[in-house]
Amino acid sequence: MLNIDRIEKTFFAGTVNERRALTGLSLRMQEGDFVTVIGSNGAGKSTLLNAISGRYTVDRGSIEIDGTRVNRLREFQRAKYIGRVFQDPMAGTAPSLTIEQNLALALRRGKPRGLGLALTKPQRERFREELKSLELGLENRLTAKVGLLSGGQRQALSLLMAGFTHPSILLLDEHTAALDPQRAALVTELTDRIVSQGGLTTLMVTHNMEQALRLGNRLIMMHEGNIVFEASAEEKRKLTVAGLLEEFAKIKGAQLDDRALLA
């Protein structure tokens, strides 16, 4: 469960470059919610994810995960609550380590480290079973360096790793944007499957409105650091890309094409 109450974040405060990235934003997500986030460039979408993960500290407001106020926790301290997949396929994995070593690190995320056998036979068997679900043949390449994988394979692996320990909240930050259409479609399918099967509470930022409508049970639109439109599960089922553009035009006071909204 995620409870965000009136958070604010300003960059370069008091200078000519001052930018208010979040302006009193509130959002509540129940366990199992899958919320997709759209909005124009600079709307504060990635800043919102960075505030939740602890990469940025908010100036005001509170963030609670599973009833715990995490405002003062640093990014590594929030890791036990959060799984995240970034836009860059290179960002979510360690390229110099093997697939099984990356998975072992994901398994220990947020837990105290100690001395002991790094990888056990049961762990390897679990890794193989988890990798089979990706249907990419990676279960037969446990000792391959992740740096040798394609962008789509790495992003699929990052997605698996992010949900590996069933985090309290899964953050997806435009995680298909850097992929070609075929691999983006594959990762989108995997996202739907992994989130649904795991019942993962998920917040996904996307530049693709069709993806935003297809995935998840709720949708929010951001503009100038706040949520300006929200659709429930029932409302979302009735929405179209054209309908979203109309909603955005009402807020902006001008018509936009889909490229402008997706920027």
N, C-alpha and C positions, 0 to 999 in steps of 0.2 A: 504494500500500500504506500502511496506517495501523497503527501499533503504539502502543497506549496502555498504560502500565505503572504501575499503582497510583497514580493521580492523586488528589489531595485538594484540596478548596477549601472554605474556611470564610469566611463573611461576618460582619463585625462581631465578630471574635474578641475574647474577653475582656470583652464587654459583656453586658448582660441580653438583647440582641437577637441574640446569637451563633446562627448557623445553619450547620450542616455540610451543604453542598450536594453535595459529592462525597466519598466515604469509601473511598478505596483502589480505585477502579474500574480494571479492566483490560479491554482489548478489542483484538483483532487482526483486521484486515480484509485479505484478499488482493486483488490487482488484479481488478476486475470484480465484487467482492461488492456486493450491494445489501441493506443491513441496515435493517429497519424497527424503530423504537423506540417502545414504548408505556409507560404508567405513570401513576400518579395525579398529581394536582396537587402540585407541590413535590418530585417525585421526583428532579429534577436533570437532566431531559432537555435543556432549553435551555441550562443551565449547561454541560453536556457539549459542546454545539456551540460555545458561546462560548469554552470552554477550547481547543478544537481550532483555532478561527479566530484566537485571540489577543486577543479582546476582553477576556477575563479571563486573568490569570496564575495558574497553579496554585501551591499552596503546597508540594506535594511530588509526586514521581513524574515521569515523562517522557512526552513525546509525540513520536513520530517519523513523518514523512511521507516516503515513498520513501527510507527509510534516513537521513534528515537529522533530527537532533534540533532541534526548533523552539521549545523552551521559552523561549529568550531572544529569539526574534524577535518584533517587534511586529506588530500586526495587518496593517499595510500591507506588511510584509516577507513575510508568509505568503500574500499575495494571489496570488502566482505559482503556489502549490500548490492553492489553494482556490477553488471556486465556491460561491455561497450564495444561496438564495432564502428570504426571510423570510415570516412570516405576513401582514404588512401589505403589500398590493400597492403601496403608495406608497413602500416602503422600498428596493426593489431597482433603481429607475430614477431618472433626473433628469427631473422633469416639465417643466421649462422648455426642455429640449433636444429635438431631433427624434429620431425613431426611428433614423435613420442615425447621428446623433451619439452616441446611447446605445450603439449597436452598435460604433461605432468606439472608444469608451472601453473597452468590454468586450474588444475585440480587443487592446488595449494593456495590459490588466491585468497588473501585475507586471513590466512591461518599462520600461526607462529611456525618458524622454520627450526628444524633441529637436525641432528646427525642421524643418519640411517641410510638404508639402501634407497637410491634415487628412484629406481623403477623396479617393481615387482612383477612376477608373472601374472597375477590376477589383474594388475593395472593394465598390462599390455593387452590382455584379453578384453578388458573393458574398452580400451581405446579402439581395438579392431571392430568391436561391435558398434561403437558410436560412429566410427568412420564409415562403416557399411551404409549407414542411413543416408550419407551424402551421395552415394551411387557414383562416385568418381574414381573408385579403385585405390583410394588412398590407404585403405586398410592393409594393402600389400606393400606399402612404402613407408613403414613406420620409421625406418632409419634414414630416410632421405632428408637432406637439408631443405628446410622450408623455402629458402632463397631460390631453389630450383623450380618451384611451382609457378604456374601461371597466375595472373591476377585473380581470375575467377576462382581457382582452386584455393588460393590464399584467403580470399574473402569468405569462401564457404567454410574453411577451417577456422577463421576468426569468429564466424557466427557460431559454430559448434562450441568453440572454447568459451565464448561469452556466456552461453547458456549452460555450460557444463555442470556447474554447481548449483543450478537453479537460483539465480540471484533474485533479490527482492525486486529489483527493477532492471530491465534491459534497455539500454540506450542505443539506438541505431541512428547514426549521423550521416545521412545521404550515402548509405553504404553500397549502393549500386551505381552511383553517379559516374564513377571512374571506369566502369566496365563497358565493353561493347554490348550491343543489344542482346546477343545470344547468351552471354554470360550473366548479364543483368537479369534476364528472364529466369535463368537457373537459380541465381541467388534469391530472387524474389520468391520463387517456389519453395526453396529451402527455408526461407524466413517464415512463410506461412505455416509450413509443416512443423518446424522446430518450436515456434511460439505456441501453436495450437496443441501439439502433443505434450509440451511441457507445462501448458497453462501459465506461461510467463507473462508477468505484468510488463508491458512494453511501451516505450515512447519512441516513435520513429519520425525523424525529420526527413522529408523527401522533396525533391524538386519536380517530381513526376506526379501530376494530379491524378492520372489514371491509376497509378500505384496507390496513391493516398486513398482513393475511393474503393479500390479492390481489397486492400488489407485493413484489418482492424475493425473494432466495433464503435469507435468514436473518431471524430475529426475536429481539429481546431485550426483556425487561421490566425496567424500573427501579423501585426503591423505596428511599426514604431515601438517595439518593446512590450507589447501587450497582446492579449487574446481579444480579437475583434469579432470572431464568429466561431460558433461551436455547433456541431451536429451530433445528436445522439445516434444510437444504433439504428433506430427506425428512420430517423431523418436522413441518415447517411445512405441508406439503401435506396432512397428516392433521388439522391443527388446525381448530377452529371457534371462533366467538365464545363460545359456551357453554363450550368447553374452556379458553379463555383466562381467563374469569371464574372457573372452578374453580381454575386455577393461582394466580390472584391471591388467591382466598379462602384457599388453603392458607398463603400467605405472610403475609397480613394476620391470619389467625386469625378472620376473619369474612366472611360473604357480602356481596358488593357487587353492586349493579346496574350496568348498562353505563354509565349517566350518571356514576356515581361514578368509574369507571375512566377515563372519557373526559374528566373535568374537567381 
